[in-house]
């Protein structure tokens, strides 16, 4: 269950990054409020997950998963380039996160 909470936290991190984009430099109140909500939820999920998952592993999965997901969101939502190099890097992040998950003794 802690791994599920960790993944939810990673997705919440994506939520606050997307909300930050829509907050337009902190000038729009509702995206700013969403950003705050997702920040607290993201860190809260990480805090719950590190109770049983090693901190280094949890942090790497939390950030790595959100980096990959936010890059994908950037491509599909914000029209950022989907170059071969970027997609390969996302693949390697996925491999690393998967390796950390299944290489963990917890």
N, C-alpha and C positions, 0 to 999 in steps of 0.2 A: 504493500500500500504506500510505503514511503517513496518508492520510485514513481508512482502515479502522482503523488503530491509534488514531487520534484519536477516532473514534466509539466504539470499545471502551472507551477511557478515559472518555468521557462516560457510558457505561452503567455503568462501575464506580463513577463518582461517584454515580449513582442508587443503586447497591448499598450504598454506605456510608451514604447518607442514610436508606434504608429500615432498614438494620441499626441505625442510631442510634435510630430510632423504637422498635424492638424491644428495644434495650438498656435501656430504662426508666431513663434517668438514670444510666447506667453501672453499673447494679446487676445486670445479667445477663451472665454471662461469655461465652457462645457468640455472642450478637449483637455483643458488644464485640469479640471476636476477628475476626468477619466484617467488622466496621466497619474495623478496622485493616488487614486484608488488602485490602479494596476501596480504602481510601485510598491505600495504597502502589501498588497496581496502577493506579489512576486517574492519579496523579501520574507514575508511571513511563511510562505510555502518552503522556501529554502531553509529557514530556521527550524521548521518542523522536520524536514528531511534529514538534516544533519544530526538529529538525535540518534539515528541508527545507521546512516550512510556515512562513510568517512568524509570529512569536510573537503579534502582536496578533490575527491571523486565527485562529490555533490556539486561543488562549485564549477568544476570543469564541464560536467553534464549540463548544468543550469545555464552557463554562459554559452557553451558550444552549441547547444540546441537552439538557443534564442538567436545566436548569430546566424545560423543556417536558416532558421525560419524567417527572420527579418529580411534576409537577403532575398528569399523567395517572395515574400510579401512585396518587397521593393520592386522586383521584376514585374509581378502581376498587377499590383495596385498603382505604383508610382511610375511605371514605365522605365525603370532602370535597365541597363543593358544585361542581357543573359549570355555573356560570353562563355566560351568553352572553359576558359581558365576559372571563372567564377563558379561554374557548375562543378568542375573538378574539385575545387576547394570545398564546396558544400559536401560533396561525396566523401572527402577525406575527414571532414568534421564528423559526419555521420558514422564513419568507420571507427573513429577515435572514441566517440560517445558510446557506441555499441560495445567496443572493446572494454571501456571502463565499466560499463554496466555488467557485462558477463564475466569480467575479470575480477570483480569485487567479491570478497568472501562473504558479504552480507546478503 
